[in-house]
Structure formats: structure tokens, C-alpha cells
Amino acid sequence: MNIVEVLTLIISLLALSVTYLVFKSNQTPRIVIYATPHYGKETFIQLHIKNIGNGIAENVQINSSRPIPRRAFGITKLNEPLEIFDSGIFKYGIQILAPNQNYIYDWGQFGGLKEALNNESIIFEVKYQFRYPLSILKSNITDVSIINIKELEALPATTGSGNEQLGKIQKELSNLNKEFSKKIK
């Protein structure tokens, strides 16, 4: 073999490895946990657990830096005593989480969650297994998500300001109706 053949072989093997690595990274699951305003139920905040990757995650276990509040409702503070998730996926995990599959919980309202989390971030560590393409064994993977409840503070759906605006509009319309009735008489 001459030097050109050796170089061609090396370049071909490098190209093959890069292609496999790209393919492999495109097939992995990626599980994130995040909070969003619930646009269908004003002032509610939803907790999402979602596989945004392209692979199937198996034996998913969720741990957190602090107890996870449950039904933490209250616009300014908790309306009821603090409840903690001690059942369901946070206790038993998820056997299989397919790509784009998600779990959504009505987590609470801004004031209740702020008090329940002591106005601090909560860190979620999600551990699961995944079998890479062309691999015999499953790999253990860990994803980390951080929720800072303060990030949702100014959003209209978390403060109830939509209801306040509707109340102001209703009051103005009532005043206009009274003035209009007076002018007609």
C-alpha cells in the first residue's frame, strides 16, 4: 500500500466515525422539566416533564433538590397547607418516555409556589437509561433542569391581571351605560 491509499483509508474511517457520532447524538432522549403559565386557566402555573429528544428513555427517575410542591394555589400566598408530591411519577418514576411525550400538572399559582419554594430555585435531576444505536448495553444518562419561580413573576397569566383588567372594563362599561341612560331620559 502506498501513502495515498493509507491516507484515504484514514480519512474514510474518520468520516465514518464522525457520521456515527452525529447519528448517535441525534437519536438520544433529552428530558427537561419546566414551568409555564397555563393560558387556559388564568393564574395557574403548569409543571411539564417532557422528552424533547429523539430517543426513548427507559426507567426514568426524577429527584429534586427540595420537596416538590403540589397544588400550591394562592395568588399572593398559599391558600391551604403545603402539599408535596409523594406519589405518581415523582415517587415511582416512568417506565418508558417516548420522544415528545410529556406529563403536565397544574402545579399551583405564583404566590403559592413562591411561598412553597421559599422564593428559591428548585433543581431536578432526571436519570434514565438509553440504548444507543448499534450498542448492546444501555447507557445511564442524567439531565438537569432548574426552575426559578421568579422568572414567572411578571407574566400576566400568573398574577391574575387579566381578571383585574376585565373588572376594570366591566366597571367602565357600567359607568358608560349609566351616563347613556341619563342622556336618553
ABEGO torsion letter per residue (X at the ends): XBAAAAAAAAAAAAAAAAAAAAAAAAABBBBBBBBBBBAABBGBBBBBBBBABABBBBGBBBBBABBBBBGBBEAABBABBBBBBABEAAAAEBABBBBGBBBBBBAEBAAAAAAAAGGBBBBBBBBBBBBBBGBABBBBBBBBBBBBAAAAAABAAAAGAAAAAAAAAAAAAAAAAAAAAAAAX
